[in-house]
Amino acid sequence: LAQSELKATQFYQRFFSGAPEQVDGVYQLATVDDLLWFSRLNNNVPMNDLKGVLTAPVDLTDVEWEPIGTPGKPFQGTFDGRLQPITGLTKGLFGTVNNATIEGVAIVGGSITGDAAYAAHTASLVGMSYGNTTLNRCFSSASIVGGTGDGGGLVGKMAGYGTMRNCYFAGNLTYGW
């Protein structure tokens, strides 16, 4: 193998060695480490149809969270939170998404602040949504603080033909427009 191919092969072997279990092509996310792995996979490896399901509650208190999706590598897959509680968030669960399907996400408490590396907009669920993204059965009771772009309880900004159904925000929003 060429040196660049060898490096790429070594990266993939190392990266996927800690992968969560997959069932029918869907990553089964049961721990903080699984959710962090899922985020890092999306944010570092080109993926167009990444699928994950949260199978247990996750507490992200004191965890250096990296939102799933960046402006350069938006999340373009499917995520089902199965209404498992996600607690302790300090950044939104998703940064930038494009043509994604996100459902059953339950963000309980937490204090979210903006992070321009993941989206120019701040919210607890999705910072920036593009395309035909669908959000269904999602809620948050987090506090949203600060930010430089648009902000909201669940979504900072939705561009395109996105859909939000059966979602609600019951937290606090303090924004410096």
Buried (B, 14 or more C-beta within 10 A) or exposed (E): EEEEEEEEEEEEEEBEEEEBEEEEEBBBBBEBEBBBBBBBBBBEEEBEEBBBBBBEEBBBEEBEBBBBBBBEBBBBBBBBBBBBBBBBBBBBBBBBBBBBBBBBBBBBBBBBEBBBBBBBBBBBBBBBBBBEBBBBBBBBBBBBBEBEBBBBBBBBBBEEEBEBEEBEBEBEBEBEE
